[in-house]
Amino acid sequence: MVFVYILCGILLLLLVIAILRLKFMISYYGGFPRLDIKLGFFTYEDYFEDLDLESLDKQVFVLKKKKSKAKKKSVEGKKMPKISDALRVIRDGLALFLKYFSRYARLDKYSVRINLATDDPAKTALLYGGLSGVVSALHGFALSIKKRSYRDGDIYTEYKPDFYSEKSDIAVDIHVSLRVWQAVVCYLIYNRALTDLKKLPPKGKKKRKGENSDE
């Protein structure tokens, strides 16, 4: 009988945790991005000191260099899946993840202000045009979330070029929350997409006769 009481207590505790809201707050006002995670009375905060957005160009170059080396090693070690198949899996997985995320998430604040500037006005214009679609898509996704704040200024995006400065001025403040069980569902969808990506057959490998991928 004692075991039943303990089991019921554990299940009740898990149920309470599952319905608690997990709140993510991302902010950046120059310096280092900050992430705050709140669950009930518990708070976790972290400054991404290894991710300095002011030196983003150098970091992108380093990441591309590492990526090219890693890709070369992986190609030498084993055959990679077709790019078209990999993109299809990534697209489908991302679409499913965003579908559930937009259904579960509650967006309390989405404030993005970007004055884009570089040391060269021509470079600023090119970069502004290249990132316009990304900024618009992110704002559109924020508006697609049904459970969001409707107060003026809570869902706001300002993106413009600055041809007179040499340094970008960026201010980001995003507050989004999900219940714990909803966050677990989104994570499982993300993990499933990664699993499907790993299961893709190597490029050039033909399926055996009678082999069915749906089995």
MOQUI-V182202 format. One record per residue. N is the residue number from 0. SS is DSSP state (alpha for helix, beta for strand, coil for the rest). NEAR is the number of other C-alpha atoms within 12 Angstrom. D_LAST is the distance of its C-alpha to the last C-alpha in Angstrom with 1 decimal. Layout:
((N & SS & NEAR & D_LAST) (N & SS & NEAR & D_LAST))
This chain:
((0 & coil & 7 & 44.6) (1 & alpha & 8 & 45.1) (2 & alpha & 9 & 41.4) (3 & alpha & 10 & 40.4) (4 & alpha & 11 & 42.7) (5 & alpha & 12 & 41.3) (6 & alpha & 13 & 37.7) (7 & alpha & 14 & 38.7) (8 & alpha & 14 & 40.6) (9 & alpha & 14 & 37.6) (10 & alpha & 14 & 35.3) (11 & alpha & 14 & 38.1) (12 & alpha & 14 & 38.5) (13 & alpha & 15 & 34.8) (14 & alpha & 15 & 35.0) (15 & alpha & 17 & 38.1) (16 & alpha & 21 & 36.6) (17 & alpha & 21 & 33.4) (18 & alpha & 20 & 35.6) (19 & coil & 22 & 37.9) (20 & beta & 26 & 37.9) (21 & beta & 30 & 37.0) (22 & beta & 31 & 39.2) (23 & beta & 31 & 38.9) (24 & beta & 31 & 42.0) (25 & beta & 31 & 42.0) (26 & beta & 29 & 45.4) (27 & beta & 29 & 47.1) (28 & coil & 23 & 50.8) (29 & coil & 24 & 51.5) (30 & coil & 22 & 51.2) (31 & beta & 23 & 47.9) (32 & beta & 26 & 45.1) (33 & beta & 28 & 44.9) (34 & beta & 24 & 42.1) (35 & beta & 25 & 43.0) (36 & beta & 25 & 40.5) (37 & beta & 24 & 41.9) (38 & beta & 24 & 40.5) (39 & coil & 18 & 43.2) (40 & coil & 12 & 46.3) (41 & beta & 13 & 44.5) (42 & beta & 15 & 44.7) (43 & beta & 18 & 43.3) (44 & beta & 18 & 44.7) (45 & beta & 20 & 44.1) (46 & beta & 21 & 45.8) (47 & beta & 18 & 43.8) (48 & beta & 16 & 46.7) (49 & beta & 15 & 44.7) (50 & beta & 21 & 43.6) (51 & beta & 20 & 46.8) (52 & alpha & 24 & 46.2) (53 & alpha & 25 & 49.7) (54 & alpha & 19 & 48.6) (55 & alpha & 18 & 45.2) (56 & alpha & 15 & 45.9) (57 & alpha & 14 & 46.4) (58 & alpha & 17 & 43.3) (59 & alpha & 16 & 41.1) (60 & alpha & 13 & 42.7) (61 & alpha & 14 & 42.0) (62 & alpha & 16 & 38.4) (63 & alpha & 14 & 37.8) (64 & alpha & 14 & 39.5) (65 & alpha & 14 & 37.4) (66 & alpha & 15 & 34.2) (67 & alpha & 14 & 35.3) (68 & alpha & 14 & 36.0) (69 & alpha & 14 & 32.8) (70 & alpha & 17 & 30.9) (71 & alpha & 15 & 33.0) (72 & alpha & 14 & 32.3) (73 & alpha & 15 & 28.5) (74 & alpha & 15 & 28.6) (75 & alpha & 11 & 30.8) (76 & alpha & 11 & 28.6) (77 & coil & 15 & 25.2) (78 & coil & 18 & 23.6) (79 & coil & 24 & 22.5) (80 & beta & 24 & 19.7) (81 & coil & 20 & 20.9) (82 & alpha & 18 & 23.1) (83 & alpha & 14 & 21.7) (84 & alpha & 20 & 18.1) (85 & alpha & 24 & 19.7) (86 & alpha & 19 & 21.9) (87 & alpha & 18 & 19.2) (88 & alpha & 25 & 17.4) (89 & alpha & 26 & 20.9) (90 & alpha & 20 & 22.0) (91 & alpha & 21 & 19.1) (92 & alpha & 26 & 19.4) (93 & alpha & 24 & 23.2) (94 & alpha & 20 & 23.3) (95 & alpha & 23 & 21.3) (96 & alpha & 28 & 23.6) (97 & alpha & 25 & 26.7) (98 & alpha & 21 & 25.8) (99 & alpha & 26 & 25.8) (100 & alpha & 33 & 28.6) (101 & alpha & 28 & 30.8) (102 & alpha & 25 & 30.1) (103 & alpha & 28 & 31.1) (104 & coil & 36 & 33.6) (105 & beta & 32 & 37.3) (106 & beta & 35 & 39.3) (107 & beta & 30 & 42.9) (108 & beta & 33 & 44.0) (109 & beta & 35 & 43.0) (110 & beta & 32 & 46.1) (111 & beta & 30 & 45.8) (112 & beta & 27 & 49.0) (113 & beta & 27 & 49.0) (114 & beta & 26 & 52.0) (115 & beta & 34 & 50.6) (116 & coil & 27 & 53.1) (117 & coil & 26 & 53.4) (118 & coil & 17 & 56.3) (119 & coil & 19 & 56.0) (120 & alpha & 19 & 56.1) (121 & alpha & 16 & 54.2) (122 & alpha & 18 & 51.4) (123 & alpha & 26 & 51.5) (124 & alpha & 22 & 51.1) (125 & alpha & 17 & 48.1) (126 & alpha & 27 & 46.4) (127 & alpha & 26 & 47.2) (128 & alpha & 18 & 45.6) (129 & alpha & 15 & 42.5) (130 & alpha & 19 & 41.9) (131 & alpha & 22 & 42.9) (132 & alpha & 14 & 39.5) (133 & alpha & 16 & 37.9) (134 & alpha & 25 & 40.6) (135 & alpha & 21 & 40.3) (136 & alpha & 14 & 36.6) (137 & alpha & 23 & 37.0) (138 & alpha & 26 & 39.8) (139 & alpha & 18 & 37.7) (140 & alpha & 24 & 34.9) (141 & alpha & 34 & 37.6) (142 & alpha & 25 & 38.8) (143 & alpha & 23 & 35.4) (144 & coil & 28 & 35.3) (145 & coil & 20 & 36.6) (146 & coil & 21 & 38.1) (147 & beta & 27 & 40.6) (148 & coil & 25 & 44.3) (149 & coil & 18 & 46.4) (150 & coil & 12 & 49.6) (151 & coil & 13 & 51.3) (152 & coil & 16 & 50.5) (153 & coil & 23 & 47.5) (154 & beta & 31 & 45.0) (155 & beta & 29 & 46.8) (156 & beta & 31 & 46.2) (157 & beta & 22 & 49.0) (158 & beta & 29 & 48.3) (159 & beta & 24 & 51.2) (160 & beta & 31 & 52.5) (161 & coil & 25 & 55.6) (162 & coil & 22 & 57.5) (163 & coil & 17 & 60.4) (164 & coil & 16 & 58.8) (165 & coil & 18 & 57.2) (166 & coil & 23 & 55.0) (167 & coil & 30 & 52.2) (168 & beta & 25 & 52.7) (169 & beta & 28 & 49.5) (170 & beta & 27 & 49.3) (171 & beta & 30 & 46.0) (172 & beta & 30 & 45.6) (173 & beta & 35 & 42.3) (174 & beta & 30 & 41.8) (175 & beta & 35 & 38.4) (176 & beta & 35 & 37.2) (177 & beta & 34 & 34.2) (178 & beta & 28 & 34.0) (179 & alpha & 26 & 32.5) (180 & alpha & 23 & 29.4) (181 & alpha & 27 & 28.8) (182 & alpha & 31 & 29.2) (183 & alpha & 22 & 26.6) (184 & alpha & 24 & 24.1) (185 & alpha & 28 & 24.9) (186 & alpha & 22 & 24.5) (187 & alpha & 19 & 21.1) (188 & alpha & 25 & 20.0) (189 & alpha & 27 & 21.7) (190 & alpha & 19 & 20.2) (191 & alpha & 21 & 16.6) (192 & alpha & 26 & 17.6) (193 & alpha & 22 & 19.0) (194 & alpha & 16 & 15.9) (195 & alpha & 23 & 13.8) (196 & alpha & 27 & 16.7) (197 & alpha & 18 & 16.8) (198 & coil & 17 & 13.2) (199 & coil & 27 & 14.2) (200 & coil & 21 & 14.8) (201 & beta & 21 & 18.6) (202 & coil & 17 & 20.7) (203 & coil & 13 & 21.2) (204 & coil & 13 & 18.3) (205 & coil & 13 & 16.7) (206 & coil & 13 & 13.2) (207 & coil & 9 & 13.5) (208 & coil & 7 & 13.8) (209 & coil & 9 & 10.9) (210 & coil & 9 & 8.4) (211 & coil & 8 & 5.7) (212 & coil & 12 & 5.5) (213 & coil & 5 & 3.8) (214 & coil & 5 & 0.0))
